[in-house]
Amino acid sequence: MARHASCHCGTLVLAFAGEPAKVSQCHCYECQRRTGSLFSVAAFYPRESVTTLSGTSHSYTRPSSSGFPGTFHFCPDCGSSVWWEPERMPRLIGVAVGCFADRNFRRPDQAVWVAERHGWLDIPDDIPQHEANPVKR
């Protein structure tokens, strides 16, 4: 299956072959600040599954709660944060699920950093929850 993710104005576009390796819902404060929302949902794809990258992005590298930096790529025109490179998982790239504009996108496989989750936000019981990030590379 081919999927396309794009920024708000459509200038920065990525295309992928296949399904993501995992989908993760993150509640850390850094993701809250990056998205301006209560959490982020990321689809993590193997780097080799990216089939197209069009448009120019600006990037910002910052530390993360897991202790490994990440480089975030965003559209210089509309500012949408579209994809990132997590040093903790060098073979994967993260893509903001909202950039796919697909209401049938696969639900998260896990919720991480639930220790920083807003208390009134419920997570379905059948989604595994982690207080922080599971320690895996």
N, C-alpha and C positions, 0 to 999 in steps of 0.2 A: 504494500500500500504506500502511495506517495502522499506526503503531507507538506503543506506550506505554512510557514509562520511569517508574519510581517509586523512592522511597526504600525502605528496609528495612521500615518500619512501614506504608507505603502512604498516608501523609498527603499527601506532595508528589508530584504526578503531572503529567507532560507528555505530550501526544500530538502526533504528527507526521504530516504527509502526505508521501508519497514516500520516496525513499531519501536517505541522507546524501550530501553533496558529496564527503566523503572520510572515511576511517577511519585514524586514526594511533595508533601504539604509541609511547609516550614513556617513555624511561628516565632522564630528568633526576632529580636528587636531590629537587627540589621535588615532583614527582609521586610519587616513592617515599614521601616523608613524608606527602603528602596522602592516599594510598591505604593506606599501611601495607603495601604490597606491593613487588615488584621493579620494577614499571612500571605505567603506566595505558594503557588503550585508550579512545580518544575517537572518537565519531561526530560529525562536524561538519555541522550542518544550516543551510541558509539561515534567517535569522530568520523570514521570512514562512511557512515550512513548519510552524511551531508552531501547532497548531490549538486546543489546550487547555492551560491551566495552572491546576491546582487545588492548594490548600493554600498555606501560608505558608512562606517560606524566610527564613533569615538569610543574610547575605553577608559575605564576607571578601575584601578586595582586597590583592593582594601583587605584588611585582615577579616577573618570571620570568627564566629563563636567556636568553631571546631579547632581553631589554631592554625589553619591553613588559609593563605590568601586566595582570593578569587578575582578574576578580571572580568568585568562586566562590560558588555558592548551595547551601546544605545544609539539611536538615530540622532544625528546632529540637527535635524530639522524639527522633528516633533518631540524628541526627548524620550521616546518609548525605550525601555530596557527590554531588549529582545532575547539575548543569549549571553552565556557566561562560561568561563573556563575555570572550573574548580581545581586548584592544585592538589587537593585531597584525592581527586579521582581523575588523573591526567588522561585516561583513555576516553573520558566522556565529556560532552558539553551539555550544559543545562539550557533549556529553552522555556520561556514563560508560556505556560499553557494557554493563557488568555490571548496570546499572539496567534494562535491557530484559529481563533474564532469558530470553534467547533463545539457545540453544546453536547455532543455525544462523545467527546474525548474521554478516554479511560480515566476512571476515578483514581485517586492516589492509592499507592500500595502501602504507604506509611505516613504517619504524621511525626515530625521531629521538632525538637525544642518546645514541647508542649508545656514545659515549666514557665515559658514566657507567653503562653497563650492567654488571650483575654478570657476571664473567668466565665463569662456568660455565653461564650461560643462553644457549642457542642460539636463533638467529632463522633461520627457513627461508631458504634461499639465494635464493628467488624474490621475497622482499620487499625492495624497495630500502631501503638503510640509509644514514643520514646521521650523521656524527660529532656534529653539532649540529643546529640547525633550519635547513632550507632558507630562504634569504632571499627571502621572498615576502610580499606584503601582500594 
